[in-house]
Amino acid sequence: MQIKRFFISNLKLEIDNSYNLVKEDYNYIVNVMRQKLGDQILLANNTGYDFLCDITNITKNSITISVLNKTKNASESKIHLTVCQALVKGDKFELIAQKITELGAKELIPFTSTFTIVKDNTQKIDRLIRITGQASSQCGRSKMLNINTITSLKELPKLLNDYDLVLLAYENEKNSLKSILQNTKNASKIAIIIGSEGGFSPQEIDFLESNLSNLKTVSLGARILRAETASIALTATVMYEMGEMS
């Protein structure tokens, strides 16, 4: 039977030490994933290591685990990919966060723009963290997606000016995504910017092009993609072209 993986993001783990897990961790491990006394589990705590643990005690409200050993996790991407996503409806945003986690993105920056049609207070960050934590466990990652606080499009240049490459998906662009990525194989820090359901205004495109010297505006083909499709497709394409799917 495959050993189940779980994230314990706020707990420092050491070999030969025991820890009590409560509340959400207890509920997910025991009640949702049905782990029992004597089972072994893998825990990750955002350090880049996997910790093999024994379940040594289960009570009504807590579970005790003992750390047996730790190993370096080999599934993390070698490139730092940040996805800047304009706010879309909650279920779509959750899908984006889940799938870019599975594909290896390191960071998600939600932002508002001219054609954003949802309010920023509809994005439940705690729920996103829970979803991406479960996605990280499922795909074997040792680090969770870093989800930033919601910002505005006008703040993006300040956040992205030290990146090697920033890709802006825009339906009116003709630049080839493939040729740009093939000419920047040495990039180790890449960001992508995806609009909301309404896309970007020409003024927003001009603003980003004027304020980000590392920006390349690219086309995603002849078909207009939904926001969630564009984010997932562009993340997968970047990962493939940078050798993360070889």
C-alpha positions as CSV (number, residue, x, y, z in Angstrom):
1,M,0.0,0.0,0.0
2,Q,1.3,3.5,-0.9
3,I,2.3,5.6,2.0
4,K,0.0,8.7,2.2
5,R,1.6,12.2,2.2
6,F,0.4,15.2,4.2
7,F,1.5,18.9,4.7
8,I,2.1,20.2,8.2
9,S,3.3,23.6,7.1
10,N,3.6,25.3,10.5
11,L,5.5,22.5,12.4
12,K,9.2,22.0,12.6
13,L,10.0,18.3,12.5
14,E,13.1,16.5,13.8
15,I,14.1,12.9,13.6
16,D,13.4,10.8,16.7
17,N,10.9,13.4,18.1
18,S,7.2,12.9,18.6
19,Y,4.4,15.4,17.9
20,N,0.7,15.8,18.6
21,L,-1.4,16.9,15.6
22,V,-4.8,18.4,16.3
23,K,-7.7,20.2,14.7
24,E,-7.5,20.3,10.8
25,D,-4.5,18.1,10.6
26,Y,-6.0,15.5,12.9
27,N,-9.4,15.6,11.1
28,Y,-7.8,15.2,7.6
29,I,-5.4,12.4,8.5
30,V,-7.8,10.4,10.7
31,N,-11.3,11.1,9.5
32,V,-10.8,12.0,5.8
33,M,-7.9,9.8,4.9
34,R,-8.7,7.0,7.4
35,Q,-5.1,6.5,8.7
36,K,-4.9,4.2,11.7
37,L,-2.6,3.4,14.7
38,G,0.6,1.8,13.4
39,D,0.3,3.3,9.9
40,Q,3.3,5.1,8.4
41,I,2.8,8.5,6.7
42,L,5.0,11.0,5.0
43,L,4.9,14.6,6.3
44,A,6.1,17.7,4.5
45,N,6.6,21.1,6.1
46,N,7.8,23.4,3.3
47,T,11.5,22.7,4.0
48,G,12.2,20.6,0.9
49,Y,12.3,17.4,2.9
50,D,9.9,14.4,3.3
51,F,9.6,13.0,6.9
52,L,8.7,9.4,7.3
53,C,6.6,9.0,10.5
54,D,4.8,6.3,12.5
55,I,1.4,6.9,14.0
56,T,1.9,5.9,17.6
57,N,-1.3,7.1,19.2
58,I,-4.8,8.3,18.2
59,T,-7.3,9.8,20.6
60,K,-10.7,11.5,20.1
61,N,-9.1,14.8,19.3
62,S,-5.4,14.3,18.4
63,I,-2.9,12.0,16.7
64,T,0.6,11.4,17.8
65,I,3.4,10.8,15.3
66,S,7.0,9.8,15.7
67,V,9.5,11.0,13.1
68,L,11.7,8.1,11.8
69,N,13.8,9.7,9.1
70,K,13.9,12.5,6.5
71,T,14.9,12.5,2.8
72,K,15.4,15.3,0.3
73,N,12.4,15.7,-2.0
74,A,13.3,15.5,-5.7
75,S,10.0,16.6,-7.2
76,E,10.4,20.4,-6.8
77,S,10.9,22.4,-10.0
78,K,14.4,23.9,-10.7
79,I,12.8,27.1,-12.0
80,H,10.8,29.6,-10.0
81,L,7.5,30.1,-11.8
82,T,5.1,32.7,-10.6
83,V,1.5,32.9,-12.0
84,C,-0.1,36.3,-11.8
85,Q,-3.8,35.7,-12.3
86,A,-6.5,38.4,-12.5
87,L,-9.4,37.5,-10.2
88,V,-12.0,35.1,-11.7
89,K,-15.0,33.4,-10.2
90,G,-14.1,31.4,-7.1
91,D,-14.4,27.8,-8.5
92,K,-12.3,28.8,-11.5
93,F,-9.6,30.4,-9.3
94,E,-9.5,27.3,-7.2
95,L,-9.0,25.1,-10.3
96,I,-6.2,27.4,-11.4
97,A,-4.5,27.2,-8.0
98,Q,-4.8,23.4,-7.8
99,K,-3.5,22.7,-11.3
100,I,-0.6,25.1,-11.3
101,T,0.5,23.5,-8.0
102,E,0.5,20.1,-9.7
103,L,2.5,21.5,-12.6
104,G,5.2,22.9,-10.3
105,A,4.5,26.7,-10.0
106,K,6.1,28.2,-6.9
107,E,3.9,31.3,-6.4
108,L,0.5,32.7,-7.2
109,I,-0.2,36.4,-7.3
110,P,-4.0,37.3,-7.5
111,F,-4.7,40.8,-8.9
112,T,-7.5,43.1,-9.9
113,S,-7.7,44.8,-13.3
114,T,-10.1,46.9,-15.3
115,F,-12.3,44.0,-16.4
116,T,-12.3,42.0,-13.2
117,I,-15.9,41.2,-12.6
118,V,-15.6,39.5,-9.1
119,K,-15.0,41.2,-5.8
120,D,-11.6,40.6,-4.1
121,N,-13.3,39.6,-0.9
122,T,-14.9,36.5,-2.6
123,Q,-11.5,34.8,-2.8
124,K,-11.2,32.7,0.3
125,I,-7.4,32.4,0.9
126,D,-7.7,29.8,3.6
127,R,-9.7,27.5,1.3
128,L,-7.1,28.1,-1.5
129,I,-4.3,27.1,0.9
130,R,-6.2,23.9,1.8
131,I,-6.8,23.0,-1.8
132,T,-3.2,23.6,-2.9
133,G,-1.9,21.7,0.2
134,Q,-3.9,18.7,-0.8
135,A,-2.7,19.1,-4.4
136,S,0.9,19.3,-3.3
137,S,0.5,16.1,-1.2
138,Q,-1.2,14.3,-4.2
139,C,1.6,15.2,-6.7
140,G,4.5,14.5,-4.3
141,R,5.7,18.0,-3.7
142,S,7.5,19.0,-0.6
143,K,6.6,22.7,-0.7
144,M,3.3,24.4,-1.0
145,L,2.3,27.0,-3.5
146,N,3.0,30.5,-2.0
147,I,-0.3,32.4,-2.4
148,N,0.2,36.2,-2.1
149,T,-2.3,38.7,-0.9
150,I,-4.6,40.2,-3.6
151,T,-3.0,43.2,-5.3
152,S,-3.7,45.4,-8.4
153,L,-2.3,45.3,-11.9
154,K,-0.5,48.6,-11.2
155,E,1.5,46.9,-8.5
156,L,2.8,44.1,-10.6
157,P,5.9,45.9,-12.0
158,K,7.2,46.3,-8.4
159,L,6.7,42.6,-7.8
160,L,8.2,41.3,-11.0
161,N,11.1,43.7,-12.0
162,D,13.7,41.2,-10.8
163,Y,12.5,38.3,-12.8
164,D,14.5,37.0,-15.8
165,L,11.4,36.8,-18.0
166,V,7.7,37.9,-17.7
167,L,5.2,36.6,-20.2
168,L,2.0,38.4,-20.8
169,A,-0.8,36.5,-22.6
170,Y,-2.7,38.8,-24.9
171,E,-5.0,37.7,-27.7
172,N,-4.0,40.6,-30.0
173,E,-0.3,39.7,-29.9
174,K,1.6,37.8,-32.7
175,N,4.8,37.0,-30.9
176,S,5.6,33.2,-30.8
177,L,5.6,31.8,-27.3
178,K,7.8,28.9,-28.4
179,S,10.5,31.1,-29.9
180,I,10.7,33.3,-26.8
181,L,11.1,30.4,-24.5
182,Q,13.6,28.7,-26.7
183,N,15.7,31.9,-26.6
184,T,15.6,32.2,-22.8
185,K,16.6,28.7,-21.7
186,N,18.9,30.1,-19.0
187,A,16.0,31.9,-17.3
188,S,15.5,30.6,-13.7
189,K,12.9,33.0,-12.5
190,I,9.8,33.4,-14.8
191,A,6.4,35.0,-14.3
192,I,3.3,34.7,-16.4
193,I,0.4,37.2,-16.4
194,I,-3.1,36.1,-17.3
195,G,-6.2,38.3,-17.4
196,S,-9.7,37.8,-16.1
197,E,-12.7,36.7,-18.2
198,G,-12.8,40.2,-19.8
199,G,-9.1,40.2,-20.6
200,F,-6.9,43.4,-20.6
201,S,-7.6,46.9,-21.8
202,P,-5.1,48.4,-24.3
203,Q,-4.1,50.9,-21.6
204,E,-3.2,48.1,-19.2
205,I,-1.1,46.4,-21.9
206,D,0.7,49.8,-22.5
207,F,1.3,50.3,-18.8
208,L,2.8,46.8,-18.3
209,E,5.0,47.1,-21.4
210,S,6.2,50.6,-20.3
211,N,7.0,49.5,-16.7
212,L,8.5,46.0,-17.1
213,S,11.7,45.8,-19.2
214,N,11.7,42.0,-18.9
215,L,8.2,41.7,-20.3
216,K,7.3,39.7,-23.5
217,T,3.8,39.8,-24.8
218,V,2.8,36.6,-26.4
219,S,-0.1,34.9,-28.2
220,L,-1.5,31.6,-27.1
221,G,-2.7,30.7,-30.5
222,A,-5.6,31.4,-32.9
223,R,-8.3,30.3,-30.4
224,I,-9.4,32.6,-27.5
225,L,-9.0,30.6,-24.2
226,R,-10.9,30.9,-21.0
227,A,-8.9,32.5,-18.2
228,E,-8.5,29.2,-16.3
229,T,-7.5,27.3,-19.5
230,A,-4.9,30.0,-20.4
231,S,-3.2,29.9,-16.9
232,I,-3.0,26.1,-16.9
233,A,-1.9,25.8,-20.5
234,L,0.8,28.5,-20.2
235,T,2.1,27.1,-17.0
236,A,2.4,23.6,-18.6
237,T,4.0,25.1,-21.7
238,V,6.7,27.0,-19.7
239,M,7.4,23.9,-17.6
240,Y,7.8,21.8,-20.7
241,E,10.0,24.2,-22.6
242,M,12.2,24.7,-19.6
243,G,12.9,21.0,-19.3
244,E,10.7,20.3,-16.3
245,M,8.6,17.6,-18.1
246,S,11.4,15.7,-19.7
